[in-house]
Amino acid sequence: MGFFDFMTEEIAIDLGTANTLIIHRGKVVIDSPSIVAINRNTKKLLATGKEARLMQGKTHSNIKIIRPLKDGVIADFEASEQMIKEFIKQIPTIKRRYFSPSLRMVICIPSGITEVEKRAVKDSAIHMRGTDIYLIYEPMAAAIGIGIDIMEPKGNMIIDIGGGTTEIAVIALGGIVCDKSVKVAGDVFTNDISYYLRTQHNLYVGEHTAEKIKIEVGAATEDLESPPEDMLVQGRDLLSGKPKQIQISYREIAKALDKSILRIEDAVMETLSETPPELSADIYNTGIYLAGGGSMLRGLDKRLSRKTDLPVYLAEDPLKAVVRGTGIALKNIEKYKVILMK
């Protein structure tokens, strides 16, 4: 078995709508935007990740920019396969090998995924020389990544706000007791900002700019303790067609995102109302944990805390909580057999 062990590499993948992260030998080796640039004529891959992201909104008719994952699941099978293959090739230890090794993988999937979507993830992994493939639900991986002992008879509530979906789950005894998956997350926030600028300021901005606004002045509430400074935004004037610049404040962004955050709040309240009373008592004592890139929105923890009357804790390095948990599950496959799907 020793020789075959040498031929096998172990990787943990968090296939996200916005970012793909890969852990190999306990380290995050890939942290790249889930985006590819393809030549329309030859169908050849031109760029992946950060390089492709820089091309977004600036391409000519021969180049097509694709985001292969939508709402946390594979939307474009071919492009996603090319993208993941490219990412795996970039892993330093695999790069140095003469032969591409077979892979043991643990891949993260949303809890609201269908059987067909699960199949697509597995098929993709098989095409990439995956021999031993396990799937794990995102809220489970996030809980492990935050440092919660998911096996004990105690209820914990996790909210994982990614790029495509918000996963809300109550976890106890190594299983998900009740969960909700809503398609409101980082991408919807970005679209809300673009829509607000179009309707309120007659300013047309690209996805890349809207994303930047979200990161620099994004807020979930108008009463922040340490607010960010106003930001200058450039785009195209919808009335005159000329380039123009406006100044935007975090208060305006909080207004723009209000409706979407309300939908997340409703889903959280719904999940709490379905939670068995014994677990509700545990959650009252432990509070709610936030993970995922979307949870870094300023003031979101306070807003959820006000809504639920519970303490809300933001995970340290929320962007990597899910992939960290996936990596821990990969290292301790025997321990986490119950929660991994083969």
TORDRENMAR-637617 format. One line per 4 residues: number of its first residue (from 0); for each residue x, y, z of C-alpha. Coordinates in steps of 0.25 Angstrom, whole numbers, plus 5000, padded with zeros to 4 digits. Example, Ala and Ser with C-alpha at 12.3 -4.5 7.8 and 13.67 -1.06 7.14 Angstrom:
<pts>
0> 5049,4982,5031  5055,4996,5029;
</pts>
This chain:
<pts>
0> 5000,5000,5000  5012,5009,5003  5015,5011,4988  5000,5014,4984;
4> 5000,5024,4996  5012,5031,4989  5004,5032,4976  4992,5038,4983;
8> 4991,5053,4988  4980,5058,4997  4973,5071,4995  4961,5078,5001;
12> 4953,5087,4992  4943,5098,4995  4937,5100,4982  4930,5114,4984;
16> 4922,5123,4974  4932,5134,4977  4945,5127,4981  4951,5114,4980;
20> 4960,5110,4992  4969,5097,4992  4976,5091,5004  4988,5082,5002;
24> 4996,5076,5013  4989,5085,5023  4992,5098,5016  4983,5107,5007;
28> 4990,5106,4994  4980,5112,4985  4971,5124,4988  4966,5129,4975;
32> 4953,5135,4969  4944,5124,4962  4945,5130,4948  4951,5126,4935;
36> 4954,5133,4921  4951,5125,4909  4954,5128,4894  4941,5127,4887;
40> 4947,5122,4874  4956,5111,4879  4949,5108,4892  4963,5109,4898;
44> 4965,5113,4913  4972,5127,4913  4973,5130,4928  4967,5126,4941;
48> 4965,5132,4955  4971,5145,4957  4976,5147,4943  4962,5145,4937;
52> 4956,5154,4948  4965,5165,4943  4959,5163,4929  4944,5164,4934;
56> 4936,5175,4927  4948,5178,4918  4948,5167,4908  4946,5168,4892;
60> 4936,5159,4884  4946,5147,4884  4948,5145,4899  4937,5140,4908;
64> 4937,5141,4923  4930,5130,4930  4927,5128,4945  4925,5113,4944;
68> 4918,5112,4958  4905,5118,4961  4898,5118,4974  4909,5109,4980;
72> 4907,5098,4969  4913,5095,4956  4906,5103,4945  4916,5101,4933;
76> 4921,5087,4934  4932,5088,4924  4937,5102,4929  4937,5097,4943;
80> 4945,5085,4940  4956,5093,4932  4956,5103,4944  4958,5092,4955;
84> 4969,5084,4947  4976,5097,4945  4976,5100,4960  4980,5086,4963;
88> 4992,5087,4953  4997,5100,4961  4998,5093,4974  5013,5093,4977;
92> 5016,5078,4980  5007,5073,4969  5014,5083,4959  5027,5077,4961;
96> 5023,5063,4958  5025,5056,4945  5012,5048,4946  4999,5054,4950;
100> 4995,5047,4963  4982,5041,4967  4974,5049,4977  4967,5047,4990;
104> 4957,5058,4991  4947,5064,5001  4939,5074,4994  4929,5084,5000;
108> 4915,5085,4995  4903,5094,4999  4892,5087,5008  4881,5090,4999;
112> 4887,5083,4987  4879,5073,4978  4884,5059,4975  4887,5063,4960;
116> 4896,5074,4965  4903,5065,4974  4905,5055,4963  4911,5067,4955;
120> 4921,5070,4966  4925,5055,4967  4927,5054,4951  4935,5066,4951;
124> 4944,5060,4962  4945,5047,4955  4950,5054,4942  4961,5060,4950;
128> 4967,5046,4954  4959,5046,4967  4959,5032,4973  4954,5034,4987;
132> 4943,5045,4987  4936,5050,4999  4925,5061,5000  4923,5069,5012;
136> 4912,5080,5014  4916,5094,5015  4910,5097,5029  4917,5085,5035;
140> 4930,5088,5029  4928,5103,5034  4925,5098,5048  4938,5089,5048;
144> 4946,5100,5043  4941,5110,5054  4945,5099,5064  4932,5094,5069;
148> 4931,5080,5074  4920,5075,5065  4919,5061,5070  4915,5065,5084;
152> 4900,5065,5088  4899,5080,5088  4892,5089,5078  4900,5100,5070;
156> 4895,5109,5060  4903,5113,5048  4901,5123,5037  4910,5122,5025;
160> 4908,5134,5015  4916,5131,5003  4916,5136,4989  4903,5129,4983;
164> 4896,5124,4995  4894,5126,5010  4894,5113,5018  4887,5113,5031;
168> 4888,5100,5040  4886,5095,5054  4896,5084,5056  4896,5074,5068;
172> 4902,5060,5069  4909,5060,5056  4897,5063,5048  4889,5075,5042;
176> 4876,5075,5050  4869,5087,5042  4874,5095,5031  4871,5106,5021;
180> 4878,5109,5008  4875,5123,5002  4880,5128,4989  4883,5142,4995;
184> 4898,5144,4998  4910,5152,4993  4906,5152,4978  4892,5157,4981;
188> 4898,5168,4990  4907,5172,4978  4895,5173,4968  4887,5181,4979;
192> 4898,5191,4979  4899,5192,4963  4884,5194,4963  4884,5205,4974;
196> 4894,5213,4966  4887,5211,4953  4873,5216,4959  4878,5226,4969;
200> 4890,5232,4962  4888,5229,4947  4902,5222,4948  4905,5209,4941;
204> 4916,5201,4948  4922,5188,4945  4922,5176,4954  4936,5178,4958;
208> 4934,5192,4962  4921,5188,4970  4929,5177,4977  4939,5187,4981;
212> 4929,5197,4987  4923,5185,4995  4937,5182,5001  4941,5197,5003;
216> 4928,5203,5008  4918,5192,5009  4909,5192,5022  4897,5184,5027;
220> 4892,5195,5036  4893,5211,5036  4898,5212,5051  4912,5207,5050;
224> 4922,5210,5062  4934,5212,5053  4928,5215,5039  4937,5215,5026;
228> 4940,5228,5019  4932,5231,5006  4937,5225,4993  4938,5232,4980;
232> 4932,5223,4969  4934,5224,4954  4925,5219,4943  4916,5222,4931;
236> 4905,5233,4932  4893,5226,4927  4887,5239,4922  4898,5246,4915;
240> 4907,5233,4912  4919,5241,4917  4929,5235,4928  4925,5241,4942;
244> 4929,5240,4956  4921,5241,4969  4923,5240,4984  4916,5229,4991;
248> 4914,5226,5006  4912,5214,5014  4898,5219,5018  4894,5218,5004;
252> 4900,5204,5002  4892,5200,5015  4879,5205,5009  4883,5197,4996;
256> 4885,5184,5003  4873,5185,5013  4863,5176,5005  4873,5165,5003;
260> 4878,5165,5018  4863,5164,5022  4862,5151,5014  4874,5145,5021;
264> 4868,5150,5035  4854,5143,5031  4862,5130,5028  4869,5131,5041;
268> 4856,5133,5049  4849,5122,5041  4861,5112,5044  4860,5116,5059;
272> 4845,5113,5059  4847,5099,5054  4858,5096,5064  4854,5086,5075;
276> 4853,5092,5089  4865,5085,5095  4874,5090,5084  4868,5104,5085;
280> 4872,5104,5100  4886,5101,5095  4886,5112,5084  4882,5122,5095;
284> 4894,5119,5103  4904,5117,5091  4899,5128,5081  4900,5128,5066;
288> 4913,5126,5058  4915,5134,5045  4925,5129,5034  4927,5132,5019;
292> 4932,5144,5012  4918,5151,5012  4918,5151,5027  4929,5161,5027;
296> 4919,5172,5023  4920,5183,5034  4910,5182,5045  4903,5169,5040;
300> 4906,5162,5053  4900,5173,5061  4888,5174,5052  4885,5159,5053;
304> 4888,5160,5068  4877,5170,5069  4867,5162,5061  4869,5149,5069;
308> 4873,5154,5083  4884,5145,5083  4899,5147,5083  4905,5146,5069;
312> 4920,5143,5067  4928,5145,5054  4938,5133,5052  4953,5137,5051;
316> 4957,5138,5036  4942,5135,5032  4946,5134,5017  4954,5121,5020;
320> 4945,5115,5031  4939,5105,5021  4952,5101,5014  4958,5099,5028;
324> 4947,5090,5033  4948,5082,5020  4963,5081,5022  4961,5076,5036;
328> 4951,5065,5031  4961,5061,5021  4971,5059,5031  4962,5051,5040;
332> 4953,5043,5030  4951,5032,5040  4946,5041,5051  4937,5049,5042;
336> 4932,5037,5034  4918,5039,5039  4917,5053,5032  4924,5050,5019;
340> 4917,5045,5007  4925,5035,4999;
</pts>
